[in-house]
Amino acid sequence: MFRTTDKRNAKIYNMFDNQFINIPKFRIQGFDNHYFCTNNKLHNIKSKRILKKRVKCSSVGYELNGKFITLKNLKSLLIKINKLSQNL
């Protein structure tokens, strides 16, 4: 990690410390703000949070907009994103 004594540049270096760029790979049909990214985790783009898996009545799934969706039902809703822009 690069450290500097200049206070202006210190904020810039600390901002990018331990942060990674995650590119969306799959979007979920009917839930426009939720994406599976390159780190294989479910992200909410609007709130900028990572959603955790939950167990509800012995079923594993995610809570999307207040609605619990199991992994089995979620697989049929996934849509692969081919390209985000022409630069990729």
C-alpha positions, 0 to 999 in steps of 0.5 A: 500500500502506498502512503504519502505525507501530502494530505490532499493525495492521502485521501485519494490513495485511501479511497482506492485502498482495498476496493475492487471493480465488480462488473455485472454478469447477470441481471434478474428479470423483474428486479432491475436494481439487482445484479450478480457481479464478477465476485459471484455475489448479489449486489443492489446497485441502487443502495450499493450493498451486497445481499446475503443468502438467507435460510427461511423454512429450510430453503436457501435464497435471497430477499429481493424488494421484500420478497423471498426468492429461493435459489431454485426459482432464481435460476430461471429469472437470471439473464446474462449480460453480454456487453455493458459498453463497446469498450469492453 
